[in-house]
Amino acid sequence: MIPDPETAGIVQRIFELTAQGMGKQRICRLFENREKGVISEKTYCMMMKNYENEQTSLETDIVKSEEVLAKTKQTEANVGS
């Protein structure tokens, strides 16, 4: 049997979910909801947490960049005087 590259990932995921104890109906609902773009509350919370972490990380990077820029300008001013 030759695996179909387009469906191999889906079939593998179904086997993983079954091994985790998920039933057929729940697996079907999971795939149907994904197809419709519906996400669970748990998934939404995880996405929001990741978004907040990314925002915090970006803000930290901006502050660090501004500090580096200020130090660079100060050094240039000191060298120029």
C-alpha positions in Angstrom: 0.0 0.0 0.0 1.4 3.4 -1.0 0.5 6.3 1.3 -1.3 9.3 -0.2 0.8 12.4 0.6 -2.3 14.6 0.8 -4.1 12.5 3.4 -1.2 10.8 5.2 -1.1 13.5 7.9 -4.8 13.3 8.5 -4.8 9.5 8.8 -1.8 9.7 11.2 -3.6 12.3 13.3 -6.7 10.1 13.5 -4.6 7.2 14.7 -2.9 9.4 17.3 -6.3 10.7 18.6 -7.7 7.2 18.7 -4.6 6.0 20.7 -5.2 8.9 23.1 -8.7 7.5 23.7 -10.8 9.8 21.6 -13.9 8.3 20.1 -14.9 8.3 16.4 -17.7 11.0 16.8 -15.4 13.3 18.7 -12.6 12.9 16.1 -15.2 13.6 13.3 -16.4 16.7 15.2 -12.9 17.9 15.6 -12.2 17.7 11.9 -15.5 19.2 10.9 -15.0 22.2 13.2 -11.5 22.8 11.9 -12.9 22.7 8.3 -15.5 25.3 9.3 -13.0 27.4 11.1 -14.5 26.7 14.6 -12.1 26.4 17.5 -12.6 25.2 21.0 -12.5 27.5 24.0 -9.3 25.8 25.1 -7.6 26.4 21.7 -8.8 30.0 21.8 -7.3 30.5 25.3 -4.0 29.0 24.2 -3.9 31.2 21.1 -4.6 34.3 23.2 -1.9 33.3 25.6 0.6 32.8 22.8 -0.5 36.2 21.3 0.0 37.9 24.6 3.5 36.3 25.0 4.4 37.4 21.5 3.2 41.0 22.2 5.3 41.1 25.4 8.3 39.8 23.6 7.9 42.4 20.9 7.5 45.2 23.4 10.7 44.0 25.2 12.6 43.9 21.9 11.5 47.4 21.1 12.6 48.7 24.5 16.0 47.0 24.1 16.4 48.4 20.6 15.6 51.9 21.8 18.1 51.5 24.6 20.8 50.3 22.2 20.0 53.2 19.9 20.2 55.7 22.7 23.6 54.3 23.8 24.9 54.4 20.2 23.8 58.0 19.8 25.5 58.9 23.1 28.7 57.1 22.1 28.7 59.0 18.7 28.2 62.3 20.5 31.0 61.5 22.9 33.4 60.5 20.0 32.4 63.6 18.1 33.2 66.0 20.9 
